[in-house]
Amino acid sequence: MKRFLLLFAFIGLWSMLNAQWVSPGNGTTYTLDDLVEIGCVLHDDANATYNITTDITISATDQLNISIENAPTALLFNEDDLTLTIKGSMVVVGMEQSSYFIGMPVYAQHGHIRFEDASAPSHFTFCDIFSLSGIQIINSEVVFERCQIAYFDAYSQSSAVNFMNCDPVFTGCTFFLNQGAALSSPVNGQGSPQLTDCIISYNVRNNSNQPQINLGPGSQDTIRIVGCHIAGSGQEKSGGISIADLIGTGDTKILLKDNLIGNHRYGYNQQGYRLSSTIIGNSFIDNNLETNPMNGGSGISIYGMDENNKAVLRNNIITGNLWGITVINAADVDMGMEDDWGYNQIYDNGNSGVIYDLYNNSACDIMAIGNDWGTSEAQVIEGHIVHQHDDPSLGLVNYTPFIDHDGVSESNNTGFEVWPNPAQGRFTVEGKGTMIVTNALGQTIITKEIDGKESIELPRGFYIVKLGNATQKVLVE
């Protein structure tokens, strides 16, 4: 017995000398207080925090369980370059009124959370994860619900969350002010993320040539991006969404539905082999930050290696982009059939003084029946479309019949003003009526009658200001 205890003590000392602690993998559920007793986490009672002081691995079949109801409200990575590795599972339960915080203190940097071949699902609810260098998810099931992922640097990976060979789920989450992309997956892996009702804004702060959502090939499930607000930060190299299979890995299925994608270098790019998308009810607006139109600026770009790159477009609004829709090389694009009209609104997209609502730069024909082109004159619509009539080597676009249009209002008047935006702690709303301010989680934080200018001070975050029937988004840095 004494020899066993000495051996155990020696092994424990060896682990700590090598700056790591690994759970035994015997089905144990650990709390942070348990890790304090083990010695890899410190409890700072004065500041109501737990502080990780060494690399930690939660082994297969073990679990790390964190609840805001019975613990301090923050877990900090207390040293540089620490990694929390989950091979079992991790559960974090915050509350709507008070999210749990995981992040870096001001004196440390480059913390990581890594899920690798996890033996059970992990779940984060009402959790703010700030200022790390990355979350990696490899062959693991992880769900994020009502979480904020923000202020990540790009020290070790190009996105805040990088995943491979799995299908992470994000519901009602907010990604903002990350140096790199919000979410990415590699070209040599497969994964189908599920994003619903998320706000993805002001990422790619390092102005690198990448979109806010940068995905490789999908898995057997469909990639779903539904009901999300994906807003650019004004960085001219940052795109909206890109989904690509450049090496023919599999059959990627995509659903883009009811999203707002605006203020980027480009809106949506679909590129490569065997991708099939349904693009319905989205708004692709003002993706016009590219300084050279030959390098981007499309609201929607479909770049196929062959006609197995497919897209069905219905009920979308595509306006204010350098190019409305571009079809490049080869693709099978359905923008409306005789018995199934497209009902897309495609107008006022252009560059260098020329309107380019649809550019068919392929030899493939495109059906585009039953769309609104911002005019009721067929000759004007023809002038806004590049296809076989302009170059015999290009495919034909069949756009008749189309929806009659009496003219599109170019007004962008919201009925009230908000400035500055982004704001440094305080911004001003000018208008008249009932003002409602909600945070990124949809919680109402201000309701007030205003008549004129109203100064508002809020902590950093993403907010929606509603006055009457109009809304505006405000970022507080």
Secondary structure, 3 states (H helix, E strand, C coil): CHHHHHHHHHHHHHHHHCCEEECCCCCCEECHHHHHHHCCEEEECCCCEEEECCEEEECCCCEEEEEHHHCCCEEEECCCCCEEEECCEEEEECECCECEEEECCCCCCCCEEEEECCCCCEEEECEEEECCCEEEEECCCEEEECCEEECCCCCCCCEEEEEECCCCEEECCEEECCCCEEEECCCCCCCCCEEECCEEECCCCCCCCCEEEEECCCCCCCEEEECCEEECCCCCCCEEEEEEECCCCCCEEEEEECCEEECCCCCEEEEECCEEEEEECCEEECCCCCCCHHHCCEEEEEEECCCCCEEEEECCEEECCCEEEEEEECCEEECCECCECCCCEEECCEECCEECCEEEEECCCEECCCCECCCCCHHHHHHCEECCCCCCCCCCEECCCCCCCCCCCCCCCCCCEEECCCECCEEEEEEEEEEEEEECCCCEEEEEEEEEEEEEECCCEEEEEEECCEEEEEEEC
